[in-house]
Amino acid sequence: MDEKKQGAAAPKKKKQTKAGTPADFRYGILLRGTKVFLKSRVRYEWEKGSFERPDGPALYVSNHPSSLDFFGLACSLWPKRIICIANEYYFRKGILKKMLLGIGVIPKKLFQDEGGVILKAKRTVKGGFSLYMAPEARMSIIGETYPIIPSAGAFARFLGVPLVILRLRGGYFNKPKWRPFFIKQTVRVEIREVISAETLKQMTPEAVNERICRGIRNDDFAYAREAGLIFRHKNKAEGLANLIYRCPVCGKLYALQAEGDSLRCPACGMDLTIGEDYFFSENPYGYRSIADLYHALEERERQEDPSLECEVTVRRFHGEEEHAGSGVTRLTPAGFSFSGEVDGRPLSFEIAAKHLKALPFSCGEEFETYYENDLYYFYPKENRAQCARWGLLADLRSEALYSLPEE
C-alpha cells in the first residue's frame, strides 16, 4: 500500500466542542455580567476553616436562602467553572434557554425523578467541571433550612467526585421570597465539610444525607442576632402579608396589612413592628421573628387539617408551547386535583397525597405542580396570598417523605 492510500485510511480526529459546557465562551460573558449585577446587591465572604476546596471537579451543596446563591458562589469560585442544576421553567424558550443550555446548565423538573438529569450531571463532572446543587430544591421562606430531597445522598455518591458541604449565612435578609426588593448584605460562606469520593463510596446514601443535613442546617434569624446585623432600610415588612397569610393571633385569613416596617391585623388589632435587627419590637404576643409567625401558622393548620378549594386561571407549559385556561383546584388529605379547561379543552387530573411531594409557590402570585411532564401554574382569582397556604398544607401532608436529623 502506498503512502497516499495509507494517509487516506487514517481516521480523522473529532474536533472537541466546548458548546454545552462551562468551557463555552458565554460562561465568561455571563459571569462578568453577573458580577456587575451583584455588586450593589450582595457580597460573599468565604470562611474555609480547616477545609480546603478540591482542585478538581466536585459537587458543591448548600442551603438555599436566596435566589442569588448560585450566582454568588459561581463568581466567588472563579476561575473554577461551576454549573448548577436549575428549575426547568427557565429553559422554556428564547435567548435565556440558548444561553443556559450553551454553558451546560442542567434543567430539572422540581420534585420530579429524572434519570436524564443524573446522567448529564455525571458527564459534567467527567468533563472536569464542578457542579452545584441546593438539596432542599427550593428557597427558604423563613430563613430556616427545609428538609432535603431523599435522593441527594445517592446522587452525591454516584457522581464519583468529592462532596463540598457549604452553609450560607445571612443570605435570607438579602431578598427573602416574599419581599419585592434587595437589601445589600454580606453572605458568609462556611465550608462545613469536604468528603472525598473514596469515602462517599463507603457510606450509605442515608449516611450522606445525614451529613448534608447537618452541614447545611441554618437559622438566619439566630445568625443575625449572633452577628449583630443591622438593617436601617425602610419598608422591611413590604410583601410579608403574602407569606403570613393568616393572623397568628385571631386566625383571620388574608386580612393582614403590611405597611412600612409594620404588620397589622385590622380584625383583632395585632400590631408588630420590625426593628433594625429584623426582629419584632417587644409585643404582648411573644413573637420575635417572622419564623415565629410562620411556625404559629404551621401549628394552627396542622391542628385544623383543612381542605382547600380555589377558582384559578392556569398556564400550562409543554416544551416551548404555552396554553391558558381556568378551573378549580382542590387540596385534601387525599391529594391535589384540578378540574376545568386548558387550551379550550376539558381537563381534569388528580395527584394522590403519597405522590405530592410539594406545591412550590411564588408569594402573592401562583402555586404550581407537574402532571404528565407538563408544568401547571395556578393563579387564584381571589386572595393571591393564599398561594402560601397551599404550599404550607402540601408540606405538612408530605412531611413523611423527608427527614431532617435532630440537632
N, C-alpha and C positions, 0 to 999 in steps of 0.2 A: 504494500500500500504506500503511495507517495505522500509527501508532506502535506500537499493541498487537501487530499482526502482526509488525512488524519486531523487536520485543523477543522474541517467541516463537521467531523463526527464529535468533536469535543463539546460537552454540554455547556450551555450558557448559564452563567451565574444570575440568579434572580436579584434584581435591584431591590434592596430593602426600602420600604417606605416608612416615614415617620407619622404619616397621617393616621388619625385614630388612636394616637398615643400621646402621653405628655411631652414627648420629644418634638411634637409638631411646633412650628414657629408661632402658631396662635396662642400657645400656652404663655409664652413670654409677653405677648401683647396684652393678653387678658390680665396677667399678673401686674403689669405696670399700671393698667387702668384701675385695677382693684386697689393697689396701694394708694393711688390718688383719692379714690372714693373713701377708703378707711381713715385717711389721715386726720380728718376733722371729726371722726366718729368713735374710734376705739384704738387702743394701743395694747399690744400683747407683750407680756413680761415673763420670760421663762425662768423657772427655778428648778434646776435639774436634781438638786440634792446629791445623792451618791450614785445616780444613774447617768450613763452616757447614751445618747441616741445612737442606734446602729448605723454603720457606714453604708450598708447595702439596703435593699428593699425591705420594708417592714409593714406590718399592719398597725396603724395608729387608731386607738379608740378613745373616746372621751364622753363625758356628759354633754348635754345639748341645751345650754341656757339661752342661746341667741341664734338668730338667723345668720350671723356673721362668723360663726365658729370655724367652718372650714376655710373661709376666705382669709381670716386672720392667721390660722395655722399655716396655710399654704404660703402666705407672704413671709412669715417669720421663719419658715423652714428653707426658703430659697438659699442656695441654688439646688437643693434637693427638690426633685419634681414629684409631687404627691397628687393623687387624684382621688375623687370621692365616689361613693355610691349615693345617687341623688334621686329625689322624687321624680317618677316618670312624667308627672304633669308638665314639667318644664321642657320636655322633649316632644311636644305635640307637633310643632311646625315652625317654619321660618328660620331666620338668621340664628336665633338662640339655639335651636335644635342642631344646626350645622356646626356651630361653634363648640357646643358641649360634646357632641359625638366626635368632632375633629380632634379634640385634645384627650379623648379617651374616658370622659366621664361615663359612669355606668348607670343606666336608668333602672329604677326599681319601683315596682308597684308596692305602695305602703301596706304592710301587714299581709302580703301575699307570698307564698313559697314559689320561688322561681329558680330552677336549675341553671338556666342560662346565665343568670347573674353570677352564680358561683364560678362557672367556667370562665367568664370574662374577667373576673377578679383574679383567677389563677393565671390567666395569660398576662395580666397587668404586672403582677409581681415577677413572673418568669422573664418578662421583658426588662427587668431591672428597676421598676418604678415602685414607689411606696403607695399605700392605699389608706384612705381614711374612712372610718365608719362611726356613726353615732348609734350604738347598740340599743338605745331607747326607742329609736325610729321616729322620734318626734321631739319638738321643743318643749322644754319645761314651761309650765304655766304659772307656777308659784315659786320658782327658784329652788325647788327640791327635785331630786332625781326620780324619774319614772323607773319602774321595773324594766329590765332589758328583755329583748326578744329571746326565746329559749334556744334558738339555733346559733346564737353568737359564738358560743364556745366551740362547737363543731366546725363552724366556718373558720375560726382562727387556726385550729389545728390543721384543717385541710390545706390552707394556703402554703404551709411549709416555710414560713418566714418568721422572724421574731415578732412578738406582740409588745407594743409600747402602750401602756395604760396611762392616760393623762387625766388630770382633773382641772377643769376650768373654773376659776373662782371670780365672782363679781360680774360675770357677763350678763346675768339676768337684768341688771339695772340699766344696761346699755340700751336695750329696747325689748321689753317683755312683749309677749304675743298680743296683749290687749292694748298697749299704748301706741298711738299713731306716730310718735316722733322719737328720735335718738337723743340720748344724753351721753356725751363723751365720757368714756370710762376706761380705766386700765384694767385689763383682764389678766389675772395671774395664772400662768400655765405651770402646773406641777407635774413632773414625771413621777408617777406613783410606783411604777414597776416596769421592768423590761424582762420579758420571759423569752428565752431562746427557743428556736424551732425544735431543737432536740428535746428540751424539757416539755414543750407542749405535746409532743408525740406520746410522752409517757403519762400524761394527765388525761383524765376523763373529760368529756365535754362539760359535764356538770361542775367539775372542779375548776375548769377555766372560767365558766360563767360566774362562779363564786368570787374568783379573783378579780374579774372585771367589775362585778357589782360593788365589791368593797373598795376597789380603786377609784371608781368614778363617782362614788356617793358624795353628794354635796348638798349644802343648805346655804344659799346665798344670803339669807337674812342673818343667819348665825355668823357668816363671814363678814357681813357689813358691820355688825356690832364689834366683832373681834378686831377688824382692821380700822375701825373708827371712820368709815366712809361718810362723806358729807355731800349732799345734793342740794344746791341752792337754786335749782331751776324751778320755774313756776309750772302750774298745771300738772302736778305729779299724779293726780287722780284721773286725768283725762282718759276716757275709754274703759275705765275699771268696771263700770256697770255692765259692760258686755261680757265680763268674766264672772263677777259676783252678781249673778242674775236674780238673786233672791235675798231678801233682808235676813240676815242671820239672827236677828232679834225676834221679829214678829212673823217671819216666814212669808211675807208678801212677795209674790212673783213679779218680776220685770218692773219694779217700781222705784228702784234706787236711782238717785241722781248724782252724777259726778260733776263737780264744778271747782275749778282751780285745784286746790290740794284737798278738797273735802268730798266725802261720800255721805249722802244723806238719804234717809227713808222718810218720805212725806206721810206715810201711813202711821208710823209709830214715833217719829221724831228722832230716831237714831242719827247721830252726827259724829263722824270720825274724820280727823284731820291728819294728813300725812306730814310728818316733820322733816327737817333737813336730813335726818338719818334714814329716811324712808320707813320709819316705824310710826305707828299711830301715836298721837299725843295721848296722855292719860285719859281714860274714859271709864264710865261706870260698868261697861260690859266685859272688861278684861281683855279685849282684843289688842294685840300688839302689832301684828303684821297681816299682810294680805294673805299669807299662807294660813293664818289662824281663821280668817273668814272662810276660805275655801274648805278647810277641814270641817268647819261647822256645817257647811252645806253638804259635804260628804256624809256626815253623820245623820243629818235630817233625811236625806234621800235614801240612805241605807235603811233607816227605820220605816219610812213610808213605802218604799219599793213601788213607786207609781208606774203606770203605763202612760206613754205619751202618744199623742196623735196631732198631726200638723198638716195644714194645707201648704203646699210648696209649689214653686216653679222649679224646673230641673234643667240641667245641662248634662248631656251625655257626650263623653269623649271616646271616640272609636278611631284609634290611629290618628290621622290628621283631620278626620271628619268631626263635626260638632253638631249635635241635634238638640233642639229645645222642646220643652213640654211642661206638663203640670200634673198634679195629682195629690195624693195623700200618703204621708209616711206614718208608720206606727212602730213603736218600740215597746215590747212587753217582755216579761220574764222568758217567754218562749223564743224571742228573737226580734229581728228587724224586717219590715216589709214595706213595699211601695206598690201603689195601685193608681194608675192614671193613664196618660198617653204621652208618647215621645215621638217626635217627627211625624205627628198626625196619625199614629197607630196606637192601639191599646197595648198597654204593657203592665204586667204585674209580676212581682217576684218576692221571694222570702229568703232570708238568711237565718238559719237556726242559731240559737244562742251559742251553741258549742263551736260554731264556726265564725262567730262575730268577734274578732279579736279586738276591735276598737272602732270608733267613729271619729276619725280626725276632723277637726273643725277650725274655721277662722273666726275669731271673736267678732260677733255682730254681723256676720256675713252668711256663712254656709256651713253645713256638715256634709260628709262625703263617705262613699264606700265604693268598692268594686263589685260588679256582678258579671259573671261570664266574661272576664277580662276587660270589660268596659268600665270606665270611671264615671261615677254619677256625682254631681254637685247638687245639693238640695238647698234652696233658698226659702226660708219661711216667709209666708205672705204677711204675717204679723209677728211682732215681738222677736226681732232678729237676735236679741240677747239670749233666746232660748237655745241657740246653737251650742253654747257651753253646757247647757243642761243635758242635751242629747249625748254629748261627748262624755260627761261625767257618769251618767247612768250606764252607758255602754262599758265604761271602765269598771264600774262596780260589779257588773254582771260577768266580766271576763277576768276577774281577779285570779281565779283558779288557774288560768292559762300561764301566769307569770309567777316568778318567785324572786324575792329580794332577801338575802340573808339578814339575820338580825345584827344589830350593832355589836 
